[in-house]
Amino acid sequence: MDDEISTQNDLLRTCLQQQIDELSMLESIFCNPGEFHIDDHSIAADINEFLEGRLESVHRKLDFRICFPLIDGKMHLSVELPHFYPSVEIPRVQVDSKVLTKRQELTLCEQIEEYIDTLDKSEPYVYQIVSWVQDNVEDLRATVSHEKGTEEEVKSSFERLWIYSHHIKSKTKRRNIVKNANDLALTGFSLPGKPGIICVEGDRASTQEFWQLLRQMHWQKISIKKAEESETESRLFEDFREMLFADVGDDEEVVLNMSNFIKFLELHNCGDIKKELFGFE
């Protein structure tokens, strides 16, 4: 058992060192203003302290954004690196561009995953992903229709989705959840922490598109606990925003403050949903 733990720790250190080296390389390549952005530099600092033996463990994951031009606009590639990337785990990659339709973004994310499957995982490969996207995004835009749907698709109606996740921690996920909901004119809320709760309401075509985008983000566990449909619009929320009803536990986990959250639900006339979400009246 000790040998197994030692081997895992050695692998972790190797992966994290590769991530730090790759981060430095990417910063040197995408060095023009606005090309490379890190929300929290302290994460890289923590990893370096761990590698130097001055920190016993590291919990947070490296995440960053790379921006590059398209023919008629810009694209942001959001990347989150799991601790055992590149050898065991794959990076979580999301795309964001005002000149791409949601369908094009979704298709591009699917093709990025397929491309990652073909890569050698012994060395870091984020730059290869970025280069591949730069080389292929315009062809994808030409082949994926801008049409939002056809007559054969599900007829529009009002829908409210209650979504439950084991946890919502990643800053990249949290940012994309809010952006996707606002882009699709949905109302509701996102509740980060453990567990994570998301409610979206609006046109059914938009709520289903939001769900498909959400599933692309890679989750330990996520599911729709309840879907409410009606032919008339009856919104409970005025906009979509991230809410915080949380306590910090002993292990620095952000844990849902149940009492405050239930008060919030009752204020918006949806207190009964606690049975579907948590299993109690």
Steps between C-alpha positions, in 0.01 A plus 500: 500500500783740591669427167173572318457833680862590430456421130184710483674793671791475258258503207318800646824693535603413146165615360496824697856581396402445137203733550718775645749462215220510242343805665830684469529401135145610416553835671810556287319405177179696563679805634308780328254701714172313547620169353557311825314546826516327840233588756698388805881492490511363855404155368829474308681632808341226715604232249859629501507494880367142493769397251765663717374315807376812681133400467362157590222491242337703225124507443428764239551441128673721247260678267560767240363652179666545163359752252572500128344674196245362257420652161226719645559495874674322786489165672579413860617151590448430872720220635498325838774247578416207732786408732594186306511669158661418262570131560171386660235774481405721207461880512154652519466733201216743426467745211338840506451742212238759412531411131426129550154357552441274799470207262840581351655531848349167605620326184847646540522374859400153382767507229763619748423194716538274197830668412629456857434126471759484219781674691802356680436555872861463615563874452281811549289578196292814561698687234417223252131547581520876450683456168245245383211732585667791320548283191148352494251744650427685176433175312265396779312829476450438128365150548278550805178679410408826672139390508373453854264222415258341257128434496573146616652620827303519823242776495573795725345501845592622847723278713670518838787261574626419849854363470701332777876452495730327749686833517568818306848638574682587179516872423489416130179300541344765720582771248366297205179404681407864553607602149310219327182573695515871421585438133190279473276754680434257786417599855573314823815450704819302546603393849868399520639282776423146614246409384452731202151602390395666174154618398430631149165607358391630163426380150535120489734508201731726700485298824583183308790673324625619840482141630700371204767767552508421871557128442804580286683644802596159653337425836552244773121475521228722360133440426166670442298446816180652363379651173190718512325575170207721406363669191495840671802682638503519878841605626597492867819702454570838341851422373776240524776540753736305720381475860704412809339329800804317630723426798868406486567163664810382686653374175427833326217339306219743422188331637143607434329690786168317476297735720581814302451323169153373595402854606611619157287234329196585708545869420470406131199272552686178425571360847344166408793420271708405806337156491629434146841649574567360846232238571319670790183707536 
